[in-house]
Amino acid sequence: DETGGNAYTLERAQAAADAGIRIFAVSVGVGANQSLMQQIADIGHGEHFHAEGTIEEYSAQLAAIFRRLGGTRPVELIH
């Protein structure tokens, strides 16, 4: 269920933060749970980035986000 999934996600974010991992969360689309993503970023002392709009708009937004992140630190994409 969503509540259990969110709790698990926040627990794993805390475990990563406890291990010294800084978390940058990226969400896409109108239906994205931005609140959860912000909580994850806050736990990991990072930032939350969000992209939405048309495919062209969010593609450009994502490219800018990844350029920003990739230019300053190692990036690992997870799903």
Secondary structure, 3 states (H helix, E strand, C coil): CHHHHHHHHHHHHHHHHHCCCCCCEEEECCCCCHHHHHHHHHHCCCCEEEECCCHHHHHHHHHHHHHHHHCCCCCCCCC
